[in-house]
Amino acid sequence: MPQAFSSLRINPDRMLDSFTQLAAIGATAGGGVDRPTFSEAHLAARRWFREHIEQNGFEFRADGAGNHSAFLSCGDSSAPTLILGSHLDSVPNGGRFDGALGVIAALEVLKTVRENRISLNVNLEAMDFTDEEGTLVGLLGSAALAGHLRLENLQNPRGGQERLVEGMKRAGLSDESMLSAARTKESLAGYLELHIEQGKRLERAGVNIGIVTAIVGIWSYRLSFIGKADHAGTTTMEDRRDASLGAGAFTLAARELVMRDFSNCVVNVGKMEFAPGAFNIVPARVDVSLEFRSPDEDEFNRLDKALLELAARESSRFGLELKMEFLGRHSPSLMDDKVRAAFAAACDDLGLSHMPLSSGAGHDGQSLADLCPVGMIFVPSVDGASHSPREFTKWEDCVNGANVLLQAALRLGSG
């Protein structure tokens, strides 16, 4: 990397001003944001992003999946593109930093490169991906860009097809446009992302930067425990085929299974829906939303088998029928060694401590890992809080992350 590049830093006040403007869109009383994909607040944030891009003299781009980006030509127009970015959508009543920090930092990197008139062997693109959080499909925009999106993903989305169709209509998108957003390997030099950790490891260790080694895989199912509706007062306990017993027993047993045999994994039951759903009726059916995660593919497959066998045993134990609906999977994704080395070198030059970390959350980078070199860095989350208005990262840490992102992009773009 040219020596002149090593002294470059982002403008922290300018980045804070952009971050503050964005955080006001969809702001909640508790200090968070509420910007689920294609909600009015999310679309307003995207309008702000476009206006900010154009006001700062960058080329605005939007593809068929609704991914929005700022493009900066840094030399040869035919050179591949190094994408930096994250997402502007949030979970309901989420935090200000998740995703948004990565988008704002990416755009700040482009501003810094342009104002210093830096020529690179790549072009730069600061991107906001569609539906990273999974309100509708999950990693929708990055999967479309990577060519992984299929029509069946749009016909059976985890958030419900009606919500997806309504949201796509508001955003001016269609199934056809979604499937047209794929890019080629030849067109991309890589993907870099800055993100908050969403955990306590960096804070506990007193380390500035986490260099991500792998992004966990995520599998999800809808498990339906099916019994029989009966009168809750006149049906004896031994005569009941109570669907809630199977669902509840499975949830507790799944926790024990993972803690005992899969210590590197996590399992979550995030939603149960009871039918008929009344005080005085024995539940005939309980639909369980199951998700589990692992950074290792072999372990992932073993956990999948173990959880489904467990669900079958608990269902049989209470005389219930079990239906299993597979909702989707993202395999674990290893980060690129060259990108990780660039992040480490940038940290060293900036005098920042760093450590390797796996990501327990899913991110857009996992969609792109087989398309181009991918790397991520984390900055500390205060008390590990995320997906909550309590989510907070000190601005000094945000600036550190943005400078590491800048220096890594310069290293990779000039090498």
Contacts in CASP RR format, 6 or more apart in sequence:
PFRMAT RR
TARGET T0000
AUTHOR 0000-0000-0000
METHOD contacts of the structure
MODEL  1
MPQAFSSLRINPDRMLDSFTQLAAIGATAGGGVDRPTFSEAHLAARRWFR
EHIEQNGFEFRADGAGNHSAFLSCGDSSAPTLILGSHLDSVPNGGRFDGA
LGVIAALEVLKTVRENRISLNVNLEAMDFTDEEGTLVGLLGSAALAGHLR
LENLQNPRGGQERLVEGMKRAGLSDESMLSAARTKESLAGYLELHIEQGK
RLERAGVNIGIVTAIVGIWSYRLSFIGKADHAGTTTMEDRRDASLGAGAF
TLAARELVMRDFSNCVVNVGKMEFAPGAFNIVPARVDVSLEFRSPDEDEF
NRLDKALLELAARESSRFGLELKMEFLGRHSPSLMDDKVRAAFAAACDDL
GLSHMPLSSGAGHDGQSLADLCPVGMIFVPSVDGASHSPREFTKWEDCVN
GANVLLQAALRLGSG
1 410 0 8 1.000
1 411 0 8 1.000
1 414 0 8 1.000
1 415 0 8 1.000
2 414 0 8 1.000
5 118 0 8 1.000
5 407 0 8 1.000
5 410 0 8 1.000
5 411 0 8 1.000
5 414 0 8 1.000
6 349 0 8 1.000
6 407 0 8 1.000
8 112 0 8 1.000
8 116 0 8 1.000
8 118 0 8 1.000
8 406 0 8 1.000
8 407 0 8 1.000
8 410 0 8 1.000
9 112 0 8 1.000
9 403 0 8 1.000
9 406 0 8 1.000
10 105 0 8 1.000
10 108 0 8 1.000
10 109 0 8 1.000
10 111 0 8 1.000
10 112 0 8 1.000
10 399 0 8 1.000
10 402 0 8 1.000
10 403 0 8 1.000
10 406 0 8 1.000
11 108 0 8 1.000
11 111 0 8 1.000
11 112 0 8 1.000
12 395 0 8 1.000
12 399 0 8 1.000
12 402 0 8 1.000
14 108 0 8 1.000
14 111 0 8 1.000
15 104 0 8 1.000
15 105 0 8 1.000
15 108 0 8 1.000
15 398 0 8 1.000
15 399 0 8 1.000
15 402 0 8 1.000
16 395 0 8 1.000
18 52 0 8 1.000
18 104 0 8 1.000
18 107 0 8 1.000
18 108 0 8 1.000
19 96 0 8 1.000
19 100 0 8 1.000
19 101 0 8 1.000
19 104 0 8 1.000
19 398 0 8 1.000
21 48 0 8 1.000
21 52 0 8 1.000
22 45 0 8 1.000
22 48 0 8 1.000
22 49 0 8 1.000
22 88 0 8 1.000
22 100 0 8 1.000
22 103 0 8 1.000
22 104 0 8 1.000
23 32 0 8 1.000
23 33 0 8 1.000
23 96 0 8 1.000
23 100 0 8 1.000
25 33 0 8 1.000
25 35 0 8 1.000
25 41 0 8 1.000
25 44 0 8 1.000
25 45 0 8 1.000
25 48 0 8 1.000
26 33 0 8 1.000
26 34 0 8 1.000
26 35 0 8 1.000
26 41 0 8 1.000
26 44 0 8 1.000
26 45 0 8 1.000
27 33 0 8 1.000
28 34 0 8 1.000
28 93 0 8 1.000
28 94 0 8 1.000
28 389 0 8 1.000
30 389 0 8 1.000
31 95 0 8 1.000
31 96 0 8 1.000
31 389 0 8 1.000
32 93 0 8 1.000
32 94 0 8 1.000
32 95 0 8 1.000
32 96 0 8 1.000
32 388 0 8 1.000
32 389 0 8 1.000
32 391 0 8 1.000
33 41 0 8 1.000
33 90 0 8 1.000
33 94 0 8 1.000
33 95 0 8 1.000
33 96 0 8 1.000
33 100 0 8 1.000
34 41 0 8 1.000
34 90 0 8 1.000
34 92 0 8 1.000
34 93 0 8 1.000
34 94 0 8 1.000
35 41 0 8 1.000
35 42 0 8 1.000
35 45 0 8 1.000
35 88 0 8 1.000
35 89 0 8 1.000
35 90 0 8 1.000
36 42 0 8 1.000
36 89 0 8 1.000
36 90 0 8 1.000
36 91 0 8 1.000
36 92 0 8 1.000
36 133 0 8 1.000
36 135 0 8 1.000
37 89 0 8 1.000
37 130 0 8 1.000
37 131 0 8 1.000
37 133 0 8 1.000
37 134 0 8 1.000
37 135 0 8 1.000
37 136 0 8 1.000
37 140 0 8 1.000
37 167 0 8 1.000
38 131 0 8 1.000
38 135 0 8 1.000
38 136 0 8 1.000
38 166 0 8 1.000
38 167 0 8 1.000
38 168 0 8 1.000
38 170 0 8 1.000
38 171 0 8 1.000
42 88 0 8 1.000
42 89 0 8 1.000
42 90 0 8 1.000
43 170 0 8 1.000
43 171 0 8 1.000
45 88 0 8 1.000
46 68 0 8 1.000
46 88 0 8 1.000
46 128 0 8 1.000
49 68 0 8 1.000
49 88 0 8 1.000
49 103 0 8 1.000
49 128 0 8 1.000
50 60 0 8 1.000
50 62 0 8 1.000
50 68 0 8 1.000
52 107 0 8 1.000
53 59 0 8 1.000
53 60 0 8 1.000
53 69 0 8 1.000
53 70 0 8 1.000
53 107 0 8 1.000
54 60 0 8 1.000
56 70 0 8 1.000
56 107 0 8 1.000
56 111 0 8 1.000
58 70 0 8 1.000
58 71 0 8 1.000
58 72 0 8 1.000
58 110 0 8 1.000
58 114 0 8 1.000
58 126 0 8 1.000
59 70 0 8 1.000
59 71 0 8 1.000
59 72 0 8 1.000
59 73 0 8 1.000
60 68 0 8 1.000
60 69 0 8 1.000
60 70 0 8 1.000
60 71 0 8 1.000
61 68 0 8 1.000
61 69 0 8 1.000
61 70 0 8 1.000
61 71 0 8 1.000
61 125 0 8 1.000
62 68 0 8 1.000
62 69 0 8 1.000
63 144 0 8 1.000
63 145 0 8 1.000
63 180 0 8 1.000
63 181 0 8 1.000
64 144 0 8 1.000
64 173 0 8 1.000
64 177 0 8 1.000
64 178 0 8 1.000
64 180 0 8 1.000
64 181 0 8 1.000
65 130 0 8 1.000
65 140 0 8 1.000
65 141 0 8 1.000
65 144 0 8 1.000
65 145 0 8 1.000
65 149 0 8 1.000
65 173 0 8 1.000
65 177 0 8 1.000
65 178 0 8 1.000
65 181 0 8 1.000
66 130 0 8 1.000
66 141 0 8 1.000
66 171 0 8 1.000
66 173 0 8 1.000
66 177 0 8 1.000
66 181 0 8 1.000
67 127 0 8 1.000
67 128 0 8 1.000
67 129 0 8 1.000
67 130 0 8 1.000
67 141 0 8 1.000
67 142 0 8 1.000
67 144 0 8 1.000
67 145 0 8 1.000
67 181 0 8 1.000
68 127 0 8 1.000
68 128 0 8 1.000
69 83 0 8 1.000
69 125 0 8 1.000
69 126 0 8 1.000
69 127 0 8 1.000
69 128 0 8 1.000
70 107 0 8 1.000
70 110 0 8 1.000
70 125 0 8 1.000
70 126 0 8 1.000
71 81 0 8 1.000
71 123 0 8 1.000
71 124 0 8 1.000
71 125 0 8 1.000
72 110 0 8 1.000
72 113 0 8 1.000
72 114 0 8 1.000
72 123 0 8 1.000
72 124 0 8 1.000
72 125 0 8 1.000
72 126 0 8 1.000
73 123 0 8 1.000
74 113 0 8 1.000
74 118 0 8 1.000
74 119 0 8 1.000
74 120 0 8 1.000
74 122 0 8 1.000
74 123 0 8 1.000
74 124 0 8 1.000
74 413 0 8 1.000
75 119 0 8 1.000
75 120 0 8 1.000
75 123 0 8 1.000
76 121 0 8 1.000
77 123 0 8 1.000
79 120 0 8 1.000
79 121 0 8 1.000
79 122 0 8 1.000
79 123 0 8 1.000
79 189 0 8 1.000
80 122 0 8 1.000
80 123 0 8 1.000
80 186 0 8 1.000
80 187 0 8 1.000
80 188 0 8 1.000
80 189 0 8 1.000
80 190 0 8 1.000
81 122 0 8 1.000
81 123 0 8 1.000
81 124 0 8 1.000
81 125 0 8 1.000
81 187 0 8 1.000
81 188 0 8 1.000
81 189 0 8 1.000
81 190 0 8 1.000
82 122 0 8 1.000
82 123 0 8 1.000
82 124 0 8 1.000
82 125 0 8 1.000
82 188 0 8 1.000
82 189 0 8 1.000
82 190 0 8 1.000
82 191 0 8 1.000
82 192 0 8 1.000
82 409 0 8 1.000
82 412 0 8 1.000
82 413 0 8 1.000
83 125 0 8 1.000
83 126 0 8 1.000
83 127 0 8 1.000
83 188 0 8 1.000
83 190 0 8 1.000
83 191 0 8 1.000
83 192 0 8 1.000
83 368 0 8 1.000
84 102 0 8 1.000
84 105 0 8 1.000
84 106 0 8 1.000
84 109 0 8 1.000
84 110 0 8 1.000
84 124 0 8 1.000
84 125 0 8 1.000
84 126 0 8 1.000
84 127 0 8 1.000
84 191 0 8 1.000
84 192 0 8 1.000
84 193 0 8 1.000
84 194 0 8 1.000
84 405 0 8 1.000
84 409 0 8 1.000
85 102 0 8 1.000
85 103 0 8 1.000
85 105 0 8 1.000
85 106 0 8 1.000
85 126 0 8 1.000
85 127 0 8 1.000
85 128 0 8 1.000
85 129 0 8 1.000
85 191 0 8 1.000
85 192 0 8 1.000
85 193 0 8 1.000
85 194 0 8 1.000
85 364 0 8 1.000
86 99 0 8 1.000
86 100 0 8 1.000
86 101 0 8 1.000
86 102 0 8 1.000
86 103 0 8 1.000
86 106 0 8 1.000
86 127 0 8 1.000
86 128 0 8 1.000
86 129 0 8 1.000
86 132 0 8 1.000
86 193 0 8 1.000
86 194 0 8 1.000
86 195 0 8 1.000
86 363 0 8 1.000
86 364 0 8 1.000
87 99 0 8 1.000
87 100 0 8 1.000
87 103 0 8 1.000
87 128 0 8 1.000
87 129 0 8 1.000
87 130 0 8 1.000
87 131 0 8 1.000
87 132 0 8 1.000
87 133 0 8 1.000
87 364 0 8 1.000
88 99 0 8 1.000
88 100 0 8 1.000
88 103 0 8 1.000
88 128 0 8 1.000
89 130 0 8 1.000
89 131 0 8 1.000
89 132 0 8 1.000
89 133 0 8 1.000
89 135 0 8 1.000
90 98 0 8 1.000
90 99 0 8 1.000
90 100 0 8 1.000
90 133 0 8 1.000
91 98 0 8 1.000
91 133 0 8 1.000
91 135 0 8 1.000
91 387 0 8 1.000
92 135 0 8 1.000
93 388 0 8 1.000
93 389 0 8 1.000
94 387 0 8 1.000
94 388 0 8 1.000
94 389 0 8 1.000
94 391 0 8 1.000
95 386 0 8 1.000
95 387 0 8 1.000
95 388 0 8 1.000
95 389 0 8 1.000
95 390 0 8 1.000
95 391 0 8 1.000
96 391 0 8 1.000
97 196 0 8 1.000
97 381 0 8 1.000
97 386 0 8 1.000
97 391 0 8 1.000
97 392 0 8 1.000
97 393 0 8 1.000
97 398 0 8 1.000
98 195 0 8 1.000
98 196 0 8 1.000
98 198 0 8 1.000
98 386 0 8 1.000
98 387 0 8 1.000
98 391 0 8 1.000
99 132 0 8 1.000
99 195 0 8 1.000
99 196 0 8 1.000
101 194 0 8 1.000
101 195 0 8 1.000
101 196 0 8 1.000
101 379 0 8 1.000
101 393 0 8 1.000
101 398 0 8 1.000
102 193 0 8 1.000
102 194 0 8 1.000
102 195 0 8 1.000
102 405 0 8 1.000
103 126 0 8 1.000
103 127 0 8 1.000
103 128 0 8 1.000
105 194 0 8 1.000
105 398 0 8 1.000
105 401 0 8 1.000
105 402 0 8 1.000
105 405 0 8 1.000
106 126 0 8 1.000
106 127 0 8 1.000
106 194 0 8 1.000
106 405 0 8 1.000
107 126 0 8 1.000
108 402 0 8 1.000
108 406 0 8 1.000
109 124 0 8 1.000
109 126 0 8 1.000
109 402 0 8 1.000
109 405 0 8 1.000
109 406 0 8 1.000
109 409 0 8 1.000
110 124 0 8 1.000
110 126 0 8 1.000
112 406 0 8 1.000
113 120 0 8 1.000
113 124 0 8 1.000
113 406 0 8 1.000
113 409 0 8 1.000
113 410 0 8 1.000
118 410 0 8 1.000
120 410 0 8 1.000
120 413 0 8 1.000
120 414 0 8 1.000
121 413 0 8 1.000
121 414 0 8 1.000
121 415 0 8 1.000
122 189 0 8 1.000
122 412 0 8 1.000
122 413 0 8 1.000
124 409 0 8 1.000
129 139 0 8 1.000
129 140 0 8 1.000
129 141 0 8 1.000
129 142 0 8 1.000
129 145 0 8 1.000
129 364 0 8 1.000
130 140 0 8 1.000
130 141 0 8 1.000
130 144 0 8 1.000
131 137 0 8 1.000
131 138 0 8 1.000
131 139 0 8 1.000
131 140 0 8 1.000
131 141 0 8 1.000
132 138 0 8 1.000
132 139 0 8 1.000
132 140 0 8 1.000
132 141 0 8 1.000
132 142 0 8 1.000
132 363 0 8 1.000
132 364 0 8 1.000
134 140 0 8 1.000
134 158 0 8 1.000
134 159 0 8 1.000
135 159 0 8 1.000
135 163 0 8 1.000
136 157 0 8 1.000
136 158 0 8 1.000
136 159 0 8 1.000
136 160 0 8 1.000
136 163 0 8 1.000
136 164 0 8 1.000
136 167 0 8 1.000
137 143 0 8 1.000
137 153 0 8 1.000
137 154 0 8 1.000
137 157 0 8 1.000
137 158 0 8 1.000
137 159 0 8 1.000
137 164 0 8 1.000
138 158 0 8 1.000
139 330 0 8 1.000
139 362 0 8 1.000
139 364 0 8 1.000
139 366 0 8 1.000
139 367 0 8 1.000
140 149 0 8 1.000
140 178 0 8 1.000
141 149 0 8 1.000
141 181 0 8 1.000
141 364 0 8 1.000
141 367 0 8 1.000
142 364 0 8 1.000
142 365 0 8 1.000
142 367 0 8 1.000
142 368 0 8 1.000
143 149 0 8 1.000
143 153 0 8 1.000
143 367 0 8 1.000
144 178 0 8 1.000
144 179 0 8 1.000
144 181 0 8 1.000
144 182 0 8 1.000
145 181 0 8 1.000
145 182 0 8 1.000
145 183 0 8 1.000
145 367 0 8 1.000
145 368 0 8 1.000
146 182 0 8 1.000
146 183 0 8 1.000
146 367 0 8 1.000
146 368 0 8 1.000
146 370 0 8 1.000
146 371 0 8 1.000
147 181 0 8 1.000
147 182 0 8 1.000
147 183 0 8 1.000
147 371 0 8 1.000
148 367 0 8 1.000
149 178 0 8 1.000
149 179 0 8 1.000
149 181 0 8 1.000
149 182 0 8 1.000
150 179 0 8 1.000
151 175 0 8 1.000
151 179 0 8 1.000
154 161 0 8 1.000
154 164 0 8 1.000
154 175 0 8 1.000
154 178 0 8 1.000
155 161 0 8 1.000
156 327 0 8 1.000
157 163 0 8 1.000
157 164 0 8 1.000
158 220 0 8 1.000
158 327 0 8 1.000
158 328 0 8 1.000
168 174 0 8 1.000
168 175 0 8 1.000
168 178 0 8 1.000
183 371 0 8 1.000
185 371 0 8 1.000
185 372 0 8 1.000
188 368 0 8 1.000
188 371 0 8 1.000
188 372 0 8 1.000
189 372 0 8 1.000
189 373 0 8 1.000
189 412 0 8 1.000
189 413 0 8 1.000
190 336 0 8 1.000
190 339 0 8 1.000
190 368 0 8 1.000
190 372 0 8 1.000
190 373 0 8 1.000
190 374 0 8 1.000
190 412 0 8 1.000
191 364 0 8 1.000
191 365 0 8 1.000
191 368 0 8 1.000
191 372 0 8 1.000
191 373 0 8 1.000
191 374 0 8 1.000
191 375 0 8 1.000
192 339 0 8 1.000
192 374 0 8 1.000
192 375 0 8 1.000
192 376 0 8 1.000
192 405 0 8 1.000
192 408 0 8 1.000
192 409 0 8 1.000
192 412 0 8 1.000
193 363 0 8 1.000
193 364 0 8 1.000
193 365 0 8 1.000
193 375 0 8 1.000
193 376 0 8 1.000
193 377 0 8 1.000
194 376 0 8 1.000
194 377 0 8 1.000
194 379 0 8 1.000
194 401 0 8 1.000
194 402 0 8 1.000
194 404 0 8 1.000
194 405 0 8 1.000
195 363 0 8 1.000
195 376 0 8 1.000
195 377 0 8 1.000
195 378 0 8 1.000
195 379 0 8 1.000
196 378 0 8 1.000
196 379 0 8 1.000
196 380 0 8 1.000
196 381 0 8 1.000
196 386 0 8 1.000
196 391 0 8 1.000
196 393 0 8 1.000
197 203 0 8 1.000
197 210 0 8 1.000
197 357 0 8 1.000
197 378 0 8 1.000
197 379 0 8 1.000
197 380 0 8 1.000
197 381 0 8 1.000
197 384 0 8 1.000
198 360 0 8 1.000
198 361 0 8 1.000
198 381 0 8 1.000
198 384 0 8 1.000
198 386 0 8 1.000
198 387 0 8 1.000
199 381 0 8 1.000
199 384 0 8 1.000
199 386 0 8 1.000
200 381 0 8 1.000
200 383 0 8 1.000
200 384 0 8 1.000
201 355 0 8 1.000
201 357 0 8 1.000
202 208 0 8 1.000
202 209 0 8 1.000
202 210 0 8 1.000
202 355 0 8 1.000
202 357 0 8 1.000
202 378 0 8 1.000
202 379 0 8 1.000
202 380 0 8 1.000
202 381 0 8 1.000
203 380 0 8 1.000
203 381 0 8 1.000
203 382 0 8 1.000
203 383 0 8 1.000
203 384 0 8 1.000
205 355 0 8 1.000
206 353 0 8 1.000
206 380 0 8 1.000
207 353 0 8 1.000
207 354 0 8 1.000
207 355 0 8 1.000
207 380 0 8 1.000
208 347 0 8 1.000
208 352 0 8 1.000
208 353 0 8 1.000
208 354 0 8 1.000
208 379 0 8 1.000
208 380 0 8 1.000
208 397 0 8 1.000
208 400 0 8 1.000
209 343 0 8 1.000
209 347 0 8 1.000
209 352 0 8 1.000
209 353 0 8 1.000
209 354 0 8 1.000
209 355 0 8 1.000
209 377 0 8 1.000
209 378 0 8 1.000
209 379 0 8 1.000
209 400 0 8 1.000
209 401 0 8 1.000
209 404 0 8 1.000
210 354 0 8 1.000
210 355 0 8 1.000
210 356 0 8 1.000
210 357 0 8 1.000
210 377 0 8 1.000
210 378 0 8 1.000
210 379 0 8 1.000
211 335 0 8 1.000
211 340 0 8 1.000
211 343 0 8 1.000
211 344 0 8 1.000
211 347 0 8 1.000
211 354 0 8 1.000
211 355 0 8 1.000
211 356 0 8 1.000
211 357 0 8 1.000
211 376 0 8 1.000
211 377 0 8 1.000
212 335 0 8 1.000
212 340 0 8 1.000
212 356 0 8 1.000
212 357 0 8 1.000
212 358 0 8 1.000
212 359 0 8 1.000
212 375 0 8 1.000
212 376 0 8 1.000
212 377 0 8 1.000
212 378 0 8 1.000
213 295 0 8 1.000
213 334 0 8 1.000
213 335 0 8 1.000
213 340 0 8 1.000
213 356 0 8 1.000
213 357 0 8 1.000
213 358 0 8 1.000
214 295 0 8 1.000
214 332 0 8 1.000
214 333 0 8 1.000
214 334 0 8 1.000
214 335 0 8 1.000
214 358 0 8 1.000
214 359 0 8 1.000
215 295 0 8 1.000
215 332 0 8 1.000
215 333 0 8 1.000
215 335 0 8 1.000
215 358 0 8 1.000
215 359 0 8 1.000
215 360 0 8 1.000
215 361 0 8 1.000
215 362 0 8 1.000
215 363 0 8 1.000
215 365 0 8 1.000
215 366 0 8 1.000
215 369 0 8 1.000
215 376 0 8 1.000
216 293 0 8 1.000
216 294 0 8 1.000
216 295 0 8 1.000
216 332 0 8 1.000
216 358 0 8 1.000
216 359 0 8 1.000
216 360 0 8 1.000
216 361 0 8 1.000
216 362 0 8 1.000
217 293 0 8 1.000
217 294 0 8 1.000
217 295 0 8 1.000
217 300 0 8 1.000
217 329 0 8 1.000
217 330 0 8 1.000
217 331 0 8 1.000
217 332 0 8 1.000
217 333 0 8 1.000
217 362 0 8 1.000
217 366 0 8 1.000
218 291 0 8 1.000
218 292 0 8 1.000
218 293 0 8 1.000
218 329 0 8 1.000
218 330 0 8 1.000
218 362 0 8 1.000
219 291 0 8 1.000
219 292 0 8 1.000
219 293 0 8 1.000
219 300 0 8 1.000
219 304 0 8 1.000
219 328 0 8 1.000
219 329 0 8 1.000
219 330 0 8 1.000
220 289 0 8 1.000
220 290 0 8 1.000
220 291 0 8 1.000
220 327 0 8 1.000
220 328 0 8 1.000
220 329 0 8 1.000
221 290 0 8 1.000
221 308 0 8 1.000
221 324 0 8 1.000
221 325 0 8 1.000
221 326 0 8 1.000
221 327 0 8 1.000
222 287 0 8 1.000
222 288 0 8 1.000
222 289 0 8 1.000
222 290 0 8 1.000
222 324 0 8 1.000
222 325 0 8 1.000
222 327 0 8 1.000
223 247 0 8 1.000
223 250 0 8 1.000
223 287 0 8 1.000
223 288 0 8 1.000
223 290 0 8 1.000
223 311 0 8 1.000
223 322 0 8 1.000
223 323 0 8 1.000
223 324 0 8 1.000
223 325 0 8 1.000
224 285 0 8 1.000
224 286 0 8 1.000
224 287 0 8 1.000
224 288 0 8 1.000
224 322 0 8 1.000
224 323 0 8 1.000
224 324 0 8 1.000
224 325 0 8 1.000
225 243 0 8 1.000
225 244 0 8 1.000
225 246 0 8 1.000
225 247 0 8 1.000
225 250 0 8 1.000
225 285 0 8 1.000
225 286 0 8 1.000
225 288 0 8 1.000
225 314 0 8 1.000
225 315 0 8 1.000
225 318 0 8 1.000
225 320 0 8 1.000
225 321 0 8 1.000
225 322 0 8 1.000
226 243 0 8 1.000
226 284 0 8 1.000
226 285 0 8 1.000
226 320 0 8 1.000
226 321 0 8 1.000
226 322 0 8 1.000
226 323 0 8 1.000
227 241 0 8 1.000
227 242 0 8 1.000
227 243 0 8 1.000
227 283 0 8 1.000
227 284 0 8 1.000
227 285 0 8 1.000
227 319 0 8 1.000
227 320 0 8 1.000
227 321 0 8 1.000
228 240 0 8 1.000
228 241 0 8 1.000
228 282 0 8 1.000
228 284 0 8 1.000
229 276 0 8 1.000
229 281 0 8 1.000
229 282 0 8 1.000
229 283 0 8 1.000
229 284 0 8 1.000
230 239 0 8 1.000
230 240 0 8 1.000
230 241 0 8 1.000
230 281 0 8 1.000
230 282 0 8 1.000
231 280 0 8 1.000
231 281 0 8 1.000
231 282 0 8 1.000
232 279 0 8 1.000
232 280 0 8 1.000
232 281 0 8 1.000
232 282 0 8 1.000
233 280 0 8 1.000
235 282 0 8 1.000
240 282 0 8 1.000
241 282 0 8 1.000
241 318 0 8 1.000
241 319 0 8 1.000
241 320 0 8 1.000
242 282 0 8 1.000
242 283 0 8 1.000
242 318 0 8 1.000
243 274 0 8 1.000
243 283 0 8 1.000
243 284 0 8 1.000
243 285 0 8 1.000
243 286 0 8 1.000
243 320 0 8 1.000
244 274 0 8 1.000
244 283 0 8 1.000
244 286 0 8 1.000
245 318 0 8 1.000
245 320 0 8 1.000
246 286 0 8 1.000
246 314 0 8 1.000
246 315 0 8 1.000
246 317 0 8 1.000
246 318 0 8 1.000
246 320 0 8 1.000
247 272 0 8 1.000
247 286 0 8 1.000
247 288 0 8 1.000
248 286 0 8 1.000
248 314 0 8 1.000
249 314 0 8 1.000
249 317 0 8 1.000
249 318 0 8 1.000
250 269 0 8 1.000
250 288 0 8 1.000
250 310 0 8 1.000
250 311 0 8 1.000
250 314 0 8 1.000
250 315 0 8 1.000
251 269 0 8 1.000
251 288 0 8 1.000
253 310 0 8 1.000
253 314 0 8 1.000
254 267 0 8 1.000
254 269 0 8 1.000
254 290 0 8 1.000
254 307 0 8 1.000
254 310 0 8 1.000
255 267 0 8 1.000
257 267 0 8 1.000
257 306 0 8 1.000
257 307 0 8 1.000
257 310 0 8 1.000
258 265 0 8 1.000
258 266 0 8 1.000
258 267 0 8 1.000
258 292 0 8 1.000
258 303 0 8 1.000
261 306 0 8 1.000
262 294 0 8 1.000
262 299 0 8 1.000
262 302 0 8 1.000
262 303 0 8 1.000
262 306 0 8 1.000
264 294 0 8 1.000
264 295 0 8 1.000
264 296 0 8 1.000
264 299 0 8 1.000
265 292 0 8 1.000
265 293 0 8 1.000
265 294 0 8 1.000
265 299 0 8 1.000
265 300 0 8 1.000
265 303 0 8 1.000
266 292 0 8 1.000
266 293 0 8 1.000
266 360 0 8 1.000
267 290 0 8 1.000
267 291 0 8 1.000
267 292 0 8 1.000
267 293 0 8 1.000
267 303 0 8 1.000
267 307 0 8 1.000
268 290 0 8 1.000
268 291 0 8 1.000
268 292 0 8 1.000
269 288 0 8 1.000
269 289 0 8 1.000
269 290 0 8 1.000
270 289 0 8 1.000
270 291 0 8 1.000
271 287 0 8 1.000
271 288 0 8 1.000
271 289 0 8 1.000
272 286 0 8 1.000
272 287 0 8 1.000
272 288 0 8 1.000
272 289 0 8 1.000
273 286 0 8 1.000
273 287 0 8 1.000
274 283 0 8 1.000
274 285 0 8 1.000
274 286 0 8 1.000
275 283 0 8 1.000
275 284 0 8 1.000
275 285 0 8 1.000
275 286 0 8 1.000
275 287 0 8 1.000
276 283 0 8 1.000
276 284 0 8 1.000
277 283 0 8 1.000
290 307 0 8 1.000
290 311 0 8 1.000
292 303 0 8 1.000
292 304 0 8 1.000
292 307 0 8 1.000
293 360 0 8 1.000
293 362 0 8 1.000
294 300 0 8 1.000
294 303 0 8 1.000
294 332 0 8 1.000
295 332 0 8 1.000
295 358 0 8 1.000
295 359 0 8 1.000
295 360 0 8 1.000
296 332 0 8 1.000
297 331 0 8 1.000
297 332 0 8 1.000
300 331 0 8 1.000
300 332 0 8 1.000
308 324 0 8 1.000
311 322 0 8 1.000
311 324 0 8 1.000
312 322 0 8 1.000
315 321 0 8 1.000
315 322 0 8 1.000
316 322 0 8 1.000
330 362 0 8 1.000
330 366 0 8 1.000
330 367 0 8 1.000
331 366 0 8 1.000
332 366 0 8 1.000
333 365 0 8 1.000
333 366 0 8 1.000
333 369 0 8 1.000
333 374 0 8 1.000
334 369 0 8 1.000
335 369 0 8 1.000
335 374 0 8 1.000
335 375 0 8 1.000
335 376 0 8 1.000
336 369 0 8 1.000
336 373 0 8 1.000
336 374 0 8 1.000
336 375 0 8 1.000
338 373 0 8 1.000
338 412 0 8 1.000
339 373 0 8 1.000
339 374 0 8 1.000
339 375 0 8 1.000
339 408 0 8 1.000
339 412 0 8 1.000
340 356 0 8 1.000
340 375 0 8 1.000
342 408 0 8 1.000
342 411 0 8 1.000
342 412 0 8 1.000
343 354 0 8 1.000
343 375 0 8 1.000
343 377 0 8 1.000
343 404 0 8 1.000
343 408 0 8 1.000
344 354 0 8 1.000
345 407 0 8 1.000
345 408 0 8 1.000
345 411 0 8 1.000
346 403 0 8 1.000
346 404 0 8 1.000
346 406 0 8 1.000
346 407 0 8 1.000
346 408 0 8 1.000
346 411 0 8 1.000
347 353 0 8 1.000
347 354 0 8 1.000
347 404 0 8 1.000
348 354 0 8 1.000
349 407 0 8 1.000
350 400 0 8 1.000
350 403 0 8 1.000
350 404 0 8 1.000
350 407 0 8 1.000
352 400 0 8 1.000
352 404 0 8 1.000
357 378 0 8 1.000
359 376 0 8 1.000
359 378 0 8 1.000
363 376 0 8 1.000
365 374 0 8 1.000
365 375 0 8 1.000
365 376 0 8 1.000
366 374 0 8 1.000
368 374 0 8 1.000
373 412 0 8 1.000
377 401 0 8 1.000
377 404 0 8 1.000
377 405 0 8 1.000
377 408 0 8 1.000
379 393 0 8 1.000
379 397 0 8 1.000
379 398 0 8 1.000
379 400 0 8 1.000
379 401 0 8 1.000
380 393 0 8 1.000
380 394 0 8 1.000
380 397 0 8 1.000
381 391 0 8 1.000
381 392 0 8 1.000
381 393 0 8 1.000
382 392 0 8 1.000
382 393 0 8 1.000
382 394 0 8 1.000
383 390 0 8 1.000
383 392 0 8 1.000
385 391 0 8 1.000
385 392 0 8 1.000
END
